[in-house]
Amino acid sequence: ALSARLRLVAAAEWWVGPPWGLPPAVRRSLGRIARTSGPGVLGPASLEADEVGLREECAGMVSTAPWGAVARIEETGTHGFVFVGPLAAVIVPKRAAGAEDMLRLVRERIGQGARAA
């Protein structure tokens, strides 16, 4: 359920955002997702972090990921990709209020350290 939800969010971002500006690994992952998924659930979303992990809500659907599932963060100038599986990521638009704080908190929590561009 979580990976399906995140694949849908990633696929939606693929159609909205410029794929040529993404790191090659992210481009490949999103390409695979886009080929196998529909446009997904669109609309306002919220992302929260607590002691257990991440919780995302969009269009009445709730997805959760424990901290142990968060593998890494990859970033572009406009988005953060919080990977919770090999092909599943929570996409965080950096223009959203609190996005940089959320990405910093996730980096600290998973021990990734400094921002990776």
N, C-alpha and C positions, 0 to 999 in steps of 0.2 A: 504494500500500500504506500509506504513512504517513498520507495524508489520510483514507483509509477507516478506519484504526484510530482516529485522533483524532476523526473524526465519531462513531464508535461510543461512545467514551468521553464525548463531549459529550452525546450522546443519552441515555446512562445517567444522567448528572448531571441532565439536564432532568427526568427522572421522579422523581429522588430529592430534588432541591433546590427551594427556592421561587423560581420564575421572576420573581415580581413584585418581588423585591429587586435584580434585575440592571439594569445600565445598558441603555437602550433598544437600542443597537447590538448588545449581547451577546444580549439577549432575541430580537431579530429573527433573528440568526444561529443561535441555538440552536433557534428555532422551525422554521427551514428544515431544519436537520439532523434534528430530531425527526420531521418529516413524511416524510423520505426514508430514514430508517435504522431498524434494529431496536434492541433494547436494548443490543447490543454485548457486549463481553467484560467481565465483572464479576469483582472479586476484588482482593486486595492488589496494589499496583503500586509500582514504584520509578522514580525519575527521577534521572538523573545528568547532570552537565555536565562537559565537558572542552574541550580546545583546539579540537576539531573541531565540537562542537555539543551537542545534547541527545540522550539515550538513555533511552527509557521501556520498561520491561518489565512485562507483566501477563499472567497465565495462560499463561506459556510463549511469548508473542508479544513480539517486540522491534521497536520503532519508533525511527527516528533522524531528526533534523532538523539540517542544518548551520546554523551561526550566520547565514549569509546568508538563510536561510528564515524566521528569527524576525523577524516584522514589528513586534509591539508586545505590551504587557501591559495588560490591563484587570483591575481588581480590584473586588471587593465586600468587605464586612466579613469574609466567611467563605471566599472562594475567590480565587485568582489564575488568570487565563486567559492563557496564553502562546500567542499566535496565530502559527501557522506557515503560514498561508494565509488567504484571505478568509473561509472557513467552517470552518477547522480550528484547534483550540486544544488544548493540553495543559492539563488542569484540575488545579490544585494546591490541595487543601484546606489552608487555613491552620492547621488544628488538627494537621496531620501534623508530626512531628519534623523540624526543619530546613527547613520550608516558607518561612519568612520569609527565611532565608539564601539559599535557592535563588532566590526571586523577586528579591532584592537583586542577586545575582550576574548574573542574566539581564538585569535593567535596566541594570546597569553595562556588561555586554558589548555590548548593542545600542545603548547611548548614550541610553536613555530618561530617565535622570536620576532625579529624585525620584519617590516613589510617586504613582501616579495613581489616585484613588478613584472 
